[in-house]
Amino acid sequence: MAFRRFLSSLGVGAPEVETVLDRHQVRPGERVTATVTVRGGDADVEIEHLTVRLAVRFESHGENEVRYMHPMAERTPARDFTLGAGEVRTEQVHFDLPLGMPLTHTDGRPLPAAYSAVVTELAVDRAVDRGDEDLLEVHALPAQAAVLGALDGLGCRIHQTEVKHGRANARQEVDWWQELEMRFPAAYGVGNVELTLVTLDSELDVCPGSYAAPLALTYAETEDRAELAGRIDAYLRKTFPA
């Protein structure tokens, strides 16, 4: 993105920062690299730290659920330095996304309420600017997209997504889970389901609520979409008899 002036309280000659991602579309398990360029203003300033975070929109537990940006990972490439007037300084950081990284897109379509970004923070003279966010699209892996596509073909519609702290499945490798709140058709004996996909190196678990035994699938078992749809349909009819 273009340079933007940080810390407007410092005046017109404040430092400026530009963050450029090597790509804005990624998948779980991949790496995203951010190049941050800091340009000095009209006078020397003392920089306390330059921090870059990978952040995801989470939702708190409890009756009063609140959405907030949660840092999944953090890098501080520079701290406690003097940025000279007009000086240009460039830092580069990277983030390796876990396989359990919450999705924002599947089959090229955005998931409702899902949001991820790389956030740049600059602290100058005890003032902190957290306003710079570079949107990151996390697209489903082929196996994840195949499962979600099969569910969609069976009439199961995603109407909301949430990411929460904790563990929803024993095979989880991360300390959060993404709920895909789905409306099921009348063919199944349930109306709404909070579905979770637990993704591992070569397989994934389809978990339709904490009260149902998950359907374990290898990546290879998701390649034939017609066969996959039949298997998921049979599983759902057994799990939620009409």
N, C-alpha and C positions, 0 to 999 in steps of 0.2 A: 504494500500500500504506500501512498505518498507520505513524505515527511509530515509530521504533525507536531505542533508546539506543545510541549509538556509544561505543566505547572504555570498556568497563565498568571497566577498570583505574583510571579517573579517579574512580570512586565513583558514588554514587546520583545526584548532581546533574550528571551528565555531559551534554554536548550531545546533542540528538536530531535525526534527519534523516528526512525523508519524500521519496521519489521517486515521482512519478506520471507514467506514460506517457500520451500522448494516445490511444494504442491499443496493444493487445498483439498484434494480428494485422496483418501487413503482407505486401507482396510485393516482390520485387527491383525496384529502380528507384524505390521510394517513399520518403517521408520519415517518420521517427519523431521526435517531440518529447518531451523529458523535462523536467518541472518539479521542481526540487529545493528543498525548504524546510528550512532549518537553524534550529533553535530552541535558544537558549542555555540553559544549566543554572543552577546556583545561584551561579556566580561567572564573572567574565570569563575567557576563555581566548584564547590566541593560536592562530589557525588558520594552518597552513602552506599548505595548499591544499585545495580542494574539486575533485575530478576525477570525471568521468563517462566511462565507456568502453562502447563497443559491442564485445562479446566473443562469440567462437564457440569451441566445443569443437574443438580440432585434435588430430591424432595425429602423432607424430614419425616420421621415417623410420628404417629400420634394423631389425635383428633384434629389439631390445627396444623395441617400439613403446609409447610413453607418451602418454596423453591429458592435455591441459592446456587451460586457457582462454587463447585468444589475442586480444589487443586488435586489432580491425579498424580502429577509429578512437577518438580520445580528445579530450575537451574539458576544459579547466580554466577554468571561468568565474570563479573567485575564488582568490586566493592572498595570503598575508601580510596578514591582517587580524585585528582584535580582535573577537571575538563577545561582546557584553555579556551579562550575566546576564539571562535572560529575553528577550533580543532575538530577533526573527524576521527571517530574511533569505531571500529567494527568488531563485533563479537559473533560467534556462531555456536549454537547449541542444537542438540537433537533429542528426540523422544522416541523410544521404542514402545509402540503400542502393544499392550497385552492382548492375548486372544479374547479375553473377556471384556475388551473395550466396548462401552455402550455404542450402539449403532445410532446414526442419524438418518441414514438412507437405506433403502433396499430396492433393487431393480430400478435405480435411478430416481426413485420417488422419496421425498422427505417423510420421515416418521413424525407424527404429530407431537409437538412439545419437546422433541429431542434437540439438544443443542450442545455443541462442543466448540472450543476456541483455544487459540494460543494467546495468552494475555501477557503483555509487557508492562513492567512496573519500574519506574525510575524514582529514586528518593534523593532529593536535593535539599540541604539545609533543613532537615527534619520534616519536610513536606513531601508527601507521597502522591504520585499520580498513577492511578490504576485504570485509566480510561481506554487504553489501546487494546482492542480485541480483534484478532484475525480469525475469521470463521474457518472451522475445520469440518469437512464433511467426512464422516466415517461410514463407508459403504459396506454392506453385508458381504461376507465371504460367499463363494458359490454355494457351499452346502447350506449356509444360513438362508440365502436368498431362495434356494430350492424349497426348503421347508416352509418359509413364509409364503412363497408363491403357491405351493400346494394347499396350504390353509386358505389362502384367498380364493383359489379355485373351488374349494369346498364351501364357500360362502361365509367364511370366518373373517370378520373385518376388524382391523385395528382402529380404535377410536381414541386412544391415549397411550402415552408412554411415561414411565417414571423410572428414575434410577435412585436406589436407596442403599444405605450402608448395611452391611451384614451378610449373612449367608442364607440362601434359599434352597441350597442343594448340597449334599455331602461331597459331590465331586467338584465343586467350585474351586478355582485356583486364585480367585480375587476376593477382596473384602467388600464387594458391592454386587448388586444384581440389577438388571434392567427388566422391569415388568412391561409386558405388552398387553395392555388391557383390550380384550377382544370380545366382540359380540358374535355369538354362535347362532346358526340358523336352527329352525325348529326340528331338523332331522336329528339333532342331539338333545339329550335331556338336560341341558344347562343353557342359561341365557348369556351370562357374562363370565369370562375366564381371564385370570391374570396369568398369562403365559410367560415362561422364562426359557431362554435357550442357554444352556451351559455348554460352552465351546471349549474343546480340548484339542490336542495336536492333530488327531486324525478321526475324531468322532465328536458327536454332540448329543446332549440330552434334551429332549422336548419335554418340558415340565408344565403341564396345564394345571396350575394351582398346587399348593403344598399338600393337598389331601389325595393326590393321584400319583401312582407310581409312574416315573418318567419313561418315555420311549427313547431308548438308546439307539442311535444310528451312526454307522461309520460314514465318512465322507463318500466312499464308493457307493453306499446304498442310497445316496441322494442324487446320483447322476441320471438315473432313468426317472424322469418326472412323473410319467403315467403310473409306473409301479410305486413310486413314492407316495403319490396321492392316494392310491388304493390302500397302502399300508397305514397311512395316517388316518384315513377314513375308518378302517376296521378298528384301529386302536381307539379312536374317539367314541365310536359306537359301543365298544366294550366298556370304556371308562365312564361314559355318560349315556347309559341306555335311555331311550325316549320312553 
